[in-house]
Amino acid sequence: MMDKAVDVQAPAQVASDAIQYRPAVAVSRGWWRKGREDGPLKRLVIHAILIGSCVIAIYPLLQVVTISLRPGDRLFSTDLGLIPEGATLQSYSDVLFNSDFFIWIYNSLVISTVAAILGVCFAVPAGYAFSRFKFPGRRAGLLFLLSTQMIPAAMLLLPIYLLLFKLNLIDHYLGMIVAYLTTICPFSIWILKGYFDTIPPDLEEAAQVDGTSRLGAFWRIIIPLSTPPIALTFLFGFTSAWSEYLLARTVIQRAELFTWPLGIYTFQGQFQTEWGDFAAASFMISIPVLLLFLFMGRYMISGLTLGGVKG
Amino acid sequence: MGDAVAASGVEVGILVLILTAAVTAIEFLAYLLLVRVLHSRHALAFLLMLPGIIAVTFFVVFPIGWDLVISTTNMNLYHIDDYTFVGARNYANVFQGAILHKYGFWDIFLRTIEWTVINVSISVVLGLGLALLLNRRMRMGPIYRGLLIIPWALPQVIAVLAIRGADFDEEFGLVNLLLKYAHLGPYPWRTDGSWLFASAIITNIWLGVPFMMFILLGALQSISDEYYEAADIDGASWWQQFRRVTLPMIQPVMTPAIVLSVIWTFNNVNVIYLMSNSQIPEEAHILVTAVYSAGFQFYRYGFGAAFAAIVFVILFVFSAVYIRVNRASQALYE
């Protein structure tokens, strides 16, 4: 249903099975180092391949930067230089001052934040129960959660759309939030269960010996200890809703309520000036996302893998 | 900021209030029932589960059930309220005749397999190759890793639209310019369905390699040096070490990563949809995009719902086989 959601959902499962996997350690170990360093020629080839791959990986982003700087009369051009001739910031000022850019960002922010917070609120107690208690139906529940992560987005799109249509929630934030909770809820429960599994039960037992109730131990010991994983689960839910396109497209038709993916899609017309606006808007949206991944990427990957450690 | 935005903001507040009230009320009733009446041992577990159960029932189970209900009716744009029960006719229709205009179910199914196999196999090979190259001490290592994660980190809408416009434009796109320069092209990436499908595969591989690379790099880094030292002493060649040490050691990570990647790729509507500017040509359809088009472009809701259910069954069988085969995930439920 959501592009990043789909991306994000699954590593939990990778993790669930990849029990041996540990997050990247700072010093990489490789068999080629001990006793046999790479020769200069081999090193050259390795670096050449890696540099080539990096160029391919960042090239589209560089193109976005270039296009956003091109003057309006030569947006489509066969010039392949990075900084275009007659570079201008016109596209940026168009986007910022002559489009609904801030409204789109606002809409996306409200919808993603509320959906992610609700997802976490539903998921924390359920994830804890799955992690700590043995009760009838636990196994079936876990299997159900696992299988929800395999449901194709396109499959749920239609019933959700028709439900929202019947409930008169098309063109409402509410409809979007409900639709996003469909993927955020089961995923958040699954991943938080994994986090809680990594916290030793001794902690709560000690607290109970000291006189607090089971629920009190959960509230006073587990919740404060789990602030980082809870924040991370929020972040997963948030990013999945933040950059989702297809569902937004079916649920939102009024331009006023567009989220940013719908908004930048409107720039994708045949008109030359809009191509520059698309690039400028894309670049401004990409920067915070890329910074987030740069600083949080390691936690996100290691966090996802935590989900699978057996408690 | 418009009225609709403001009104929607108020709605969100009301939603949160209603949800809080409803959950509190249901929790209270459940407490009375489980603790006071039934004296259940599992009362606390179920009370903790309850918000999750309510949410999952409401947000997941209900839509799936609704899909199954619609799939037995003739609901479409003209019969959105006065639909009637038609039994299994929609299911039969999926396998008979064309799904959209030209191609039948099995044609699209084969193309979906082609799409999945090409995407996943190339992503795994490239991802593993890059992971092997990165798994050594290099001063540039962190820089390479930071740059190579970009395709995964970039929002998909931005990445795909940028690639479509800047690289696969028939006149100004980088790919055709390079092909023309090498006297190999140009090719109709936009106008011809099959070429569009090819461009979608290339884009999807670009998007998918970083995930594989990072997962496999993590697995490689967790292999102890001792295995390779022992292999060295035994005089094993590079290839023997790769076959006998590296591959078996990363197997527990690689298998689930591949299965997942298969599921995502199979389910990926976004890339093909965005590459084709929302008018997907028939030659570029895979199953999930055809489900989307049947529902939202042809407005055949009943048919689309039945089709969606069939696609889900295919994936479910695949996943069930995987879960059964994979003992590691079984151990999780002990």
Interface residues (C-beta under 8 A of the other chain):
Chain A: D3 K4 V6 D7 A10 P11 Q13 V14 S16 D17 A18 I19 Q20 Y21 R22 P23 A24 V25 V27 S28 R29 G30 W31 W32 R33 K34 G35 R36 D38 I46 H47 I49 L50 S53 C54 I56 A57 I58 Y59 P60 L61 Q63 V64 I67 F76 S77 T78 L80 I103 Y106 N107 V110 V114 L118 C121 F122 A123 P125 A126 G127 Y128 A129 F130 F133 F135 P136 R139 G141 L142 L143 F144 L145 L146 S147 T148 M150 I151 P152 A153 A154 M155 L156 L157 L158 P159 I160 Y161 L162 L163 F165 D171 H172 Y173 L174 I177 V178 L181 T182 C185 P186 I189 R214 L215 F218 W242 S243 Y245 L246 T250 R254 E256 L257 P261 I264 Y265 Q268 W275 F278 A279 S282 I285 S286 V289 L290 L292 F293 L294 G297 I301 T305 G308 K310
Chain B: M1 G2 A4 V5 S8 G9 E11 V12 L15 V16 L19 H42 L44 A45 F46 L48 M49 L50 P51 G52 I53 I54 A55 V56 F59 V60 F62 P63 I64 W66 D67 I70 M75 I80 L130 L133 L134 N135 R136 R137 M140 G141 Y144 G146 L147 L148 I149 I150 P151 W152 A153 L154 P155 Q156 V157 I158 A159 L161 A162 I163 G165 A166 D167 D169 E171 F172 L174 L177 W206 P210 F211 F214 I215 L217 G218 A219 L220 Q221 S222 I223 S224 D225 Y227 Y228 E229 A231 D232 Q241 V245 P252 V253 T255 P256 A257 L260 I263 W264 F266 N267 N268 V269 N270 Y273 L274 N277 V288 T289 V291 Y292 G295 F296 Y301 G304 A305 A308 A309 V311 F312 L315 F316 S319 I323 N326 A328 S329 A331 L332 Y333
